[in-house]
Amino acid sequence: MPQVMEFKLPDLGEGLTEAEIVRWLVAVGDVVAIDQPVVEVETAKAMVEVPCPYGGVVTARFGEEGTELPVGAPLITVAVGAQTLPEAPAAEAEAEGSGNVPRPLIGYGTDHSRPARRRRVRPVTAEVSAPAAAPVAAQVTVPAAAPAPAVPAGPVPVISPLVRKLARDGGVDLRALHGSGPEGLILRADVEAALAALRAPEPAPVAAAAVAVQGERIPLKGVRGAVAEKLSRSRREIPDATCWVDADATELMAARAAMNAAAGPKISVLALLARICTAALARYPELNSTVDLAAKEIVRLPSVHLGFAAQTERGLVVPVVRDAQNLNPESLSAEFARLTELARAGKLAPSDLTGGTFTLNNYGVFGVDGSTPIINHPEAAMLGVGRIIAKPWVHQGELAVRKVVQLSLTFDHRVCDGGTAGGFLRYVADCVESPAVLLRRL
């Protein structure tokens, strides 16, 4: 008595939840073999052929061409029984001899990439009557060998067609694997472990190590080690993005010159930029925040503890100005000078280097125009400032020589979208071009 098996649209991996039927490859009444492609579907990633894990007669198809089906929805039903199963090996043998039969990209049935086609015939002959099995035993002596009992009957249980394809491309025999999933289900980790074992015995690393001994080895420790660890962690955890804009800093430099012409301490360009940053963060508080991964929350911080990059003989350090939002340009200049002197003398306390919420990086002092800074983990953003240099610029409708600076903002895309980041950077650029804009919020 044939048994009707329902084949559902499999999980195609990569987070895909649905697929569109492009073309049916079989019709109702057709005889299909195990692993034979039955339908061509299109996902958001690619167009693929879906093979059926059952061999038998197609009794029903679900969905017309152009229909979109969710993962897990019925695709076809196949009548599997003693009367139809012997036809599947014959069809497969016919396909084996033809080089024009398309190979499915993914599949839930047995793996086509290995020379194990005859293994699928054995379970079928075992289900047929004993007289049919006897001639096979007489003609072929291989089934009596040890590997035969170890070969599982039927399709190999694999969690995803993409995992099956990964094994096929890497030359991994799925029948030789013992799955770590429920009931022996083969997971992606099982295939990756098998691939790693296949690739392990490579002499290249030994040769590379021998070459590395010839060079100078510098221990990655101290300030350099701490910087390496922090930047690496930032790259691992933070999905950052960068936007930038050129700004006419002529008016800002003129305002600074006017401030320094008056009596009192000198005002640095960094202090003016820091004051602009604190004003911008008041308008866009999303960028003065951090991400709490354990709680899965974005934490917006009430105070701006402004870090600034300072290059010293011992390496790059980022001293922190506490409560920068409460300081004016004169106070900020004094604090920058104090912390820079301590940094160069190597006398910064740990409290001077921790707790920052936003970083200002003036890499223009190195004579460069632009950069894509790495966020100072666990902060959410960093403003980079290039050199201020005279360039041709259209000013009030006429070409003129102006002092131009490039500003770049690298931000954590988890805390905000590009609109917020662009708004912040545009406000900073507006203040650089017209410092009087700040007077509205003083």
Secondary structure, 3 states (H helix, E strand, C coil): CCEEEEEECCCCCCCCCEEEEEEECCCCCCEECCCCEEEEEECCCCEEEEECCCCEEEEEECCCCCCEEECCCEEEEEEECCCCCCHHHHHHHHHHCCCCCCCCCCCCCCCCCCCCHHHHHHHHHHHCCHHHHHHHHHHCCHHHCCHHHHCCCCCCCECCHHHHHHHHHHCCCHHHCCCCCHHHCECHHHHHHHHHHHHCCCCHHHHHHHHHCCCCCCCCCHHHHHHHHHHHHHHHHCCEEEEEEEEECHHHHHHHHHHHHCCCCCCCHHHHHHHHHHHHHHHCHHHCEEEECCCCEEEECCCCCEEECEEECCEEECCEECCHHHCCHHHHHHHHHHHHHHHHHCCCCHHHCCCCCEEEECHHHHCCCCCCCCCCCCCCEEEEECCCEEEEEEECCEEEEEEEEEEEEEEECCCCCHHHHHHHHHHHHHHHHCHHHHHHHC
